[in-house]
Amino acid sequence: MIRTSMDDISDEEFDKIVFPFDEAITKYIDNMVYDYMAYYIATGYKMSAIWNSSLKAHCNSSMDNISSIDNFDYNKIKEILKEKYKLKIVNDEQLEIEEIKK
């Protein structure tokens, strides 16, 4: 469900919805980010494409690469939503999503 107004729920309901959502997203990102950083370092090492620096510097460089992405393939996102999450975007401009029934 996509909410259209903050007025349709109480502060308590908001907390019950948003805090678990934030926790789920943070857990997902943590898993993805650590795996990506390790991949970045391993691939750089195996391809002799990283230079002598600290682990912290290489991790920061890997995150710089992610933050510079700005040309998204929206059709790929739609495909992942459809195949992995059984969701279909029916309106791109004012986001509308439908569940795909089996």
Secondary structure, DSSP 8 states (H G I E B T S, - for coil): -----GGGS-HHHHHHHHHHHHHHHHHHHHHHHHHHHHHHHHHHHHTT---S--HHHHHHHHHHHHHT-----HHHHHHHHHHHH-EEEEETTTTEEEE---
